[in-house]
Amino acid sequence: MRFASLGSGSEGNGLVVEAGATRVLMDCGFGLADSIARLARLDLAVSDLAGILVTHEHGDHIGGVGRLARKHKLPVWLTAGTLAMAQDLDGVAVQVIDSHAAFAVDALEIQPYPVPHDAREPVQFVFGDGQRRLGVLTDVGCSTPHIEVTLSGVDALVLECNHDATMLEKGPYPTGLKRRVGGRYGHLENAQSAALLHKLRHDKLQCVMAAHVSRTNNTDALAQRALAEVLNCADDDVRVACQSAGFDWISI
């Protein structure tokens, strides 16, 4: 099992997960040509994908889904709430999922789980191949007991470290946006992400990737330091998903 990022941040998100011959794309916030180019960097064509999973309706996650799915006849999985708020999905083969019910896409086992975020019915996902599990958590304003149970014992974790609280407070965002980003339905701050990580069982954890790192209100170094302190490892052992290039394949 392996995974790679097309890019991570407010300008667009996409994560490819592979088990055996099965590959799915989680979110697509890029234009059609850009999505194809980003897949090509991973030696993938759109025809290699079994479909697209959508976490929620914000444009940096769903903006490119409709065009990519229509052109290449890909199925799309999303919650009823996300579908109700989505645009540009006409002509797409949509499959509505239950935010608590696991399902399979060929060789991949997929467990959606609900998260607090300012969207209609947002979810994140845990992916498995029967032996290994990858947990993904971004676009969430705070942790919950259910999130912590769901992510405990994963083999790899992509974890949001969106902002540093001090940088957000002193930064250029207007007051209303600062409150939204830093609120319970916004995005995780470095210390919140570290506190969540501390609560998880780490016995199988091989890799932690900091994701959705704000260019304005955070730095890679601050995000890495926060998570590395919990893991008792060097800062550089925590990798960062960047906006422009995401990250290359990681096998677990």
C-alpha positions as CSV (number, residue, x, y, z in Angstrom):
1,M,0.0,0.0,0.0
2,R,1.3,3.5,-0.8
3,F,0.1,7.1,-1.1
4,A,1.1,10.4,-2.6
5,S,-0.1,14.0,-2.7
6,L,-0.9,16.1,-5.7
7,G,-0.7,19.2,-3.5
8,S,-2.0,20.4,-0.1
9,G,-3.2,23.8,0.9
10,S,-5.9,26.4,0.3
11,E,-5.1,26.6,-3.4
12,G,-6.0,22.9,-4.0
13,N,-5.8,19.4,-2.6
14,G,-5.5,15.9,-3.9
15,L,-4.2,12.6,-2.4
16,V,-3.8,9.4,-4.3
17,V,-4.0,6.1,-2.3
18,E,-3.0,2.8,-3.9
19,A,-3.5,-0.9,-2.8
20,G,-2.5,-3.5,-5.3
21,A,-3.9,-2.4,-8.7
22,T,-6.5,-0.1,-7.1
23,R,-5.9,3.7,-7.0
24,V,-8.3,6.3,-5.8
25,L,-8.0,10.1,-5.7
26,M,-9.2,11.8,-2.5
27,D,-10.4,15.3,-3.4
28,C,-9.4,17.3,-6.5
29,G,-9.1,21.0,-6.1
30,F,-7.1,21.6,-9.3
31,G,-8.0,22.5,-12.9
32,L,-8.2,19.7,-15.4
33,A,-4.9,20.2,-17.1
34,D,-3.2,20.8,-13.8
35,S,-4.7,17.6,-12.3
36,I,-3.4,15.6,-15.2
37,A,0.0,17.1,-14.9
38,R,0.2,16.5,-11.2
39,L,-0.8,12.9,-11.7
40,A,1.8,12.5,-14.4
41,R,4.5,13.6,-11.9
42,L,3.5,10.4,-10.0
43,D,3.7,8.4,-13.3
44,L,-0.1,8.1,-13.3
45,A,-2.7,8.7,-15.9
46,V,-6.3,9.5,-15.1
47,S,-7.3,6.1,-16.5
48,D,-5.3,4.5,-13.6
49,L,-7.8,5.8,-11.1
50,A,-10.8,3.8,-9.9
51,G,-12.6,7.0,-8.8
52,I,-12.6,10.1,-6.7
53,L,-13.6,10.5,-3.0
54,V,-14.7,13.9,-1.8
55,T,-14.4,15.1,1.8
56,H,-16.5,18.2,1.5
57,E,-17.7,20.9,-0.8
58,H,-15.1,23.7,-0.4
59,G,-13.5,24.6,-3.8
60,D,-10.0,23.6,-2.9
61,H,-11.2,20.1,-2.4
62,I,-14.0,19.7,-5.0
63,G,-13.3,22.4,-7.5
64,G,-11.8,20.0,-10.1
65,V,-13.8,16.9,-9.4
66,G,-16.7,17.4,-11.9
67,R,-14.5,18.1,-14.9
68,L,-12.1,15.3,-14.2
69,A,-14.9,12.8,-13.5
70,R,-17.0,13.7,-16.5
71,K,-14.2,13.7,-19.0
72,H,-12.8,10.3,-17.8
73,K,-16.0,8.7,-16.6
74,L,-14.9,8.3,-13.1
75,P,-17.3,7.5,-10.2
76,V,-17.4,9.9,-7.3
77,W,-18.1,9.0,-3.7
78,L,-19.4,11.7,-1.3
79,T,-21.9,12.3,1.5
80,A,-25.5,13.4,0.9
81,G,-24.7,16.8,2.6
82,T,-21.7,17.4,0.3
83,L,-23.7,16.4,-2.7
84,A,-26.5,18.9,-1.7
85,M,-23.9,21.7,-1.7
86,A,-21.8,20.6,-4.6
87,Q,-21.8,22.3,-8.0
88,D,-20.6,21.1,-11.4
89,L,-21.4,17.4,-10.8
90,D,-24.0,17.1,-13.6
91,G,-23.4,14.0,-15.7
92,V,-21.1,12.4,-13.0
93,A,-21.7,8.9,-11.6
94,V,-22.3,9.9,-8.0
95,Q,-22.4,7.3,-5.1
96,V,-23.6,8.7,-1.8
97,I,-21.8,7.3,1.2
98,D,-22.8,7.1,4.9
99,S,-20.3,9.0,7.0
100,H,-20.1,6.1,9.5
101,A,-20.2,3.1,7.1
102,A,-17.1,1.5,5.6
103,F,-17.1,0.5,2.0
104,A,-14.7,-1.1,-0.5
105,V,-13.3,0.0,-3.9
106,D,-11.8,-3.1,-5.3
107,A,-8.6,-3.8,-3.2
108,L,-9.1,-0.7,-0.9
109,E,-11.1,-0.7,2.3
110,I,-12.3,2.8,3.0
111,Q,-13.7,4.1,6.4
112,P,-15.3,7.5,6.3
113,Y,-15.7,9.4,9.5
114,P,-17.4,12.7,10.3
115,V,-15.3,15.8,11.4
116,P,-16.2,19.3,12.7
117,H,-15.7,21.7,9.9
118,D,-17.8,24.5,8.4
119,A,-19.3,22.4,5.6
120,R,-22.6,20.6,5.2
121,E,-21.6,17.0,6.0
122,P,-17.7,16.8,5.9
123,V,-15.8,13.6,6.3
124,Q,-12.3,12.3,6.3
125,F,-11.1,8.8,5.5
126,V,-9.0,5.9,6.7
127,F,-7.7,3.6,3.9
128,G,-6.7,0.0,4.4
129,D,-5.6,-3.0,2.4
130,G,-6.3,-5.6,5.0
131,Q,-2.9,-5.3,6.6
132,R,-1.9,-1.6,6.7
133,R,-4.0,1.5,7.4
134,L,-3.5,5.1,6.3
135,G,-5.4,7.8,8.3
136,V,-6.1,11.3,6.8
137,L,-7.3,14.3,8.8
138,T,-7.4,17.8,7.4
139,D,-10.0,20.5,7.3
140,V,-11.1,20.0,10.9
141,G,-11.5,22.7,13.6
142,C,-11.0,20.5,16.7
143,S,-10.5,16.9,17.7
144,T,-13.3,14.6,19.0
145,P,-13.2,11.2,20.8
146,H,-14.5,9.5,17.6
147,I,-11.6,11.0,15.6
148,E,-9.1,9.8,18.1
149,V,-10.5,6.2,18.2
150,T,-10.7,6.1,14.4
151,L,-7.1,7.2,13.9
152,S,-5.5,5.2,16.7
153,G,-3.2,2.4,15.5
154,V,-2.8,3.6,11.9
155,D,0.4,2.8,10.1
156,A,0.7,6.3,8.5
157,L,-1.0,9.6,9.1
158,V,-1.6,12.7,7.0
159,L,-2.4,15.3,9.7
160,E,-3.4,18.9,9.3
161,C,-1.1,21.5,10.8
162,N,-2.8,24.6,9.3
163,H,-1.6,27.5,11.4
164,D,0.4,28.7,14.3
165,A,-1.9,30.5,16.8
166,T,0.4,33.5,17.3
167,M,1.0,33.9,13.5
168,L,-2.7,33.8,12.8
169,E,-3.5,36.3,15.6
170,K,-0.8,38.8,14.4
171,G,-1.2,38.1,10.7
172,P,-2.9,40.0,7.9
173,Y,-6.3,38.1,7.8
174,P,-9.4,40.2,8.7
175,T,-10.9,39.5,12.1
176,G,-13.8,37.4,10.8
177,L,-11.5,35.1,8.8
178,K,-9.2,34.7,11.8
179,R,-12.1,33.6,13.9
180,R,-13.3,31.2,11.2
181,V,-9.9,29.6,10.7
182,G,-9.1,29.4,14.4
183,G,-12.6,28.3,15.5
184,R,-14.1,24.9,16.3
185,Y,-15.2,24.4,12.8
186,G,-12.1,25.8,11.1
187,H,-8.6,24.3,10.9
188,L,-6.2,22.7,13.3
189,E,-3.5,24.8,14.9
190,N,0.0,23.2,15.4
191,A,-0.5,22.6,19.1
192,Q,-3.9,21.1,18.6
193,S,-2.5,18.7,16.0
194,A,0.3,17.8,18.4
195,A,-2.2,17.2,21.2
196,L,-4.3,15.0,19.0
197,L,-1.3,13.0,17.9
198,H,-0.3,12.5,21.5
199,K,-3.7,10.8,22.2
200,L,-3.3,8.3,19.4
201,R,-1.7,4.8,19.8
202,H,1.6,4.9,18.0
203,D,2.7,1.3,18.1
204,K,2.3,0.8,14.3
205,L,3.0,4.4,13.2
206,Q,5.7,4.5,10.5
207,C,5.1,7.9,8.9
208,V,3.5,11.3,9.8
209,M,2.9,13.9,7.2
210,A,2.0,17.5,8.1
211,A,-0.6,18.8,5.6
212,H,-2.7,21.8,4.7
213,V,0.1,24.1,6.1
214,S,-0.8,27.7,5.6
215,R,1.6,29.8,3.7
216,T,0.5,33.0,5.6
217,N,0.0,31.7,9.1
218,N,2.5,28.9,9.6
219,T,5.9,27.6,8.6
220,D,7.0,24.1,7.8
221,A,9.5,24.2,10.6
222,L,6.9,25.1,13.2
223,A,4.6,22.3,12.1
224,Q,7.4,19.8,12.0
225,R,8.7,20.8,15.5
226,A,5.2,20.5,17.0
227,L,4.7,16.9,15.8
228,A,8.3,15.8,16.3
229,E,8.1,16.7,20.0
230,V,5.2,14.2,20.4
231,L,7.0,11.5,18.4
232,N,10.3,12.1,20.1
233,C,12.0,12.2,16.7
234,A,14.1,14.7,14.7
235,D,12.1,17.6,13.2
236,D,13.1,16.4,9.7
237,D,11.6,13.0,10.3
238,V,8.2,14.7,10.0
239,R,7.5,15.4,6.3
240,V,5.4,18.2,5.0
241,A,3.0,18.2,2.1
242,C,3.5,21.3,0.1
243,Q,1.1,23.2,-2.1
244,S,3.0,23.2,-5.3
245,A,4.2,19.6,-5.4
246,G,2.5,17.7,-2.6
247,F,4.8,14.7,-1.9
248,D,6.0,11.7,-3.7
249,W,5.0,8.1,-3.1
250,I,5.3,6.8,0.4
251,S,5.0,3.0,0.9
252,I,3.7,1.4,4.2
